[in-house]
Amino acid sequence: MVARLPSRLLRLEGLAVAVAALVLYFHADYGWLALVLFILAPDLSALGYLGGPSLGAASYDVVHTYVLPVTLGVVGVLVDAETATQIALVWLAHIGFDRFFGYGLKYPTGFKDTHLQRV
């Protein structure tokens, strides 16, 4: 039980981020269409694996950390750029759900080796 606690906490944290992003998304009155169309867009970063496992892991991980969408969202709010804020919230929801379902950041040893588990 204790050995699984960090993984469970990271998954719960991911769910919290995803739910918060969706609450803010719908509170801002953004429509379903953009959410449905773009929720899987960050997974296009997995195309980096065509260049090998190191490039694939790097491209996937850069897109699947909270740094870029949080930065985009903050800038979007500060300069009143609705599209940037909307993209950031969809992106955050995607990452949060990935974490919740156990899809973590990748190691260059292979696509299935993640910081949460081996998928």
C-alpha positions as CSV (number, residue, x, y, z in Angstrom):
1,M,0.0,0.0,0.0
2,V,2.7,2.5,1.0
3,A,4.7,1.7,-2.1
4,R,1.8,2.7,-4.3
5,L,1.0,5.9,-2.5
6,P,3.2,8.2,-4.6
7,S,1.6,6.9,-7.8
8,R,-1.9,7.2,-6.4
9,L,-1.2,10.8,-5.2
10,L,0.2,11.8,-8.6
11,R,-2.9,10.3,-10.3
12,L,-5.2,12.1,-7.9
13,E,-3.3,15.3,-8.5
14,G,-3.8,14.8,-12.3
15,L,-7.5,14.3,-11.8
16,A,-7.6,17.5,-9.7
17,V,-5.9,19.5,-12.5
18,A,-8.1,18.0,-15.2
19,V,-11.3,18.8,-13.3
20,A,-10.1,22.3,-12.4
21,A,-9.2,23.0,-16.0
22,L,-12.6,21.8,-17.2
23,V,-14.5,23.8,-14.6
24,L,-12.6,26.9,-15.6
25,Y,-13.2,26.1,-19.3
26,F,-16.9,25.8,-19.0
27,H,-17.1,28.7,-16.5
28,A,-15.5,30.8,-19.3
29,D,-18.3,29.6,-21.6
30,Y,-16.0,28.0,-24.1
31,G,-17.8,25.5,-26.3
32,W,-17.7,21.7,-26.5
33,L,-16.5,21.7,-30.1
34,A,-13.0,23.0,-29.4
35,L,-12.6,20.7,-26.4
36,V,-13.6,17.6,-28.4
37,L,-11.4,18.6,-31.4
38,F,-8.3,19.5,-29.5
39,I,-8.3,17.3,-26.3
40,L,-5.9,14.7,-27.9
41,A,-3.8,17.3,-29.8
42,P,-0.9,17.1,-27.3
43,D,-0.5,13.4,-28.2
44,L,0.8,14.4,-31.6
45,S,4.1,15.0,-29.8
46,A,4.5,11.2,-29.8
47,L,5.4,11.5,-33.5
48,G,8.8,12.4,-32.2
49,Y,9.3,8.6,-31.7
50,L,9.7,8.3,-35.4
51,G,13.1,9.9,-34.8
52,G,14.0,7.3,-32.1
53,P,13.2,6.8,-28.4
54,S,15.3,9.7,-27.1
55,L,13.8,12.3,-29.4
56,G,10.3,10.8,-28.9
57,A,10.6,10.9,-25.1
58,A,11.9,14.5,-25.2
59,S,9.2,15.8,-27.5
60,Y,6.5,14.0,-25.6
61,D,7.7,15.2,-22.2
62,V,8.0,18.8,-23.3
63,V,4.4,18.8,-24.3
64,H,3.2,16.8,-21.4
65,T,4.5,18.9,-18.5
66,Y,2.4,21.7,-16.9
67,V,5.0,24.4,-17.6
68,L,3.9,25.4,-21.1
69,P,0.1,25.3,-20.7
70,V,0.3,27.2,-17.4
71,T,2.5,29.8,-19.0
72,L,0.2,30.1,-22.0
73,G,-2.8,30.3,-19.7
74,V,-1.3,33.0,-17.5
75,V,-0.3,35.1,-20.5
76,G,-3.7,34.6,-22.0
77,V,-5.4,35.9,-18.9
78,L,-3.0,38.8,-18.5
79,V,-3.3,40.1,-22.1
80,D,-7.0,39.0,-22.4
81,A,-6.3,36.5,-25.2
82,E,-9.3,34.2,-25.0
83,T,-7.9,31.7,-27.5
84,A,-4.7,31.3,-25.6
85,T,-6.6,30.7,-22.4
86,Q,-8.9,28.2,-24.0
87,I,-6.0,26.3,-25.5
88,A,-4.2,26.2,-22.2
89,L,-7.2,24.9,-20.3
90,V,-7.8,22.1,-22.9
91,W,-4.0,21.3,-22.7
92,L,-4.1,21.2,-18.9
93,A,-7.1,18.9,-18.9
94,H,-5.3,16.6,-21.3
95,I,-2.2,16.3,-19.2
96,G,-4.3,15.9,-16.0
97,F,-6.3,13.0,-17.5
98,D,-3.1,11.4,-18.8
99,R,-1.7,11.5,-15.3
100,F,-4.9,10.2,-13.8
101,F,-5.0,7.2,-16.1
102,G,-1.3,6.5,-15.4
103,Y,0.3,7.9,-18.5
104,G,3.3,9.7,-17.2
105,L,6.4,11.4,-18.6
106,K,8.5,9.1,-20.8
107,Y,12.0,7.7,-20.3
108,P,14.2,7.4,-23.3
109,T,14.4,3.6,-22.7
110,G,11.0,3.2,-24.4
111,F,7.5,4.6,-24.8
112,K,6.0,2.3,-22.1
113,D,8.5,3.4,-19.4
114,T,7.0,6.3,-17.5
115,H,7.5,8.1,-14.3
116,L,4.2,6.7,-13.0
117,Q,4.4,3.1,-14.1
118,R,5.3,0.8,-17.0
119,V,2.3,0.9,-19.4
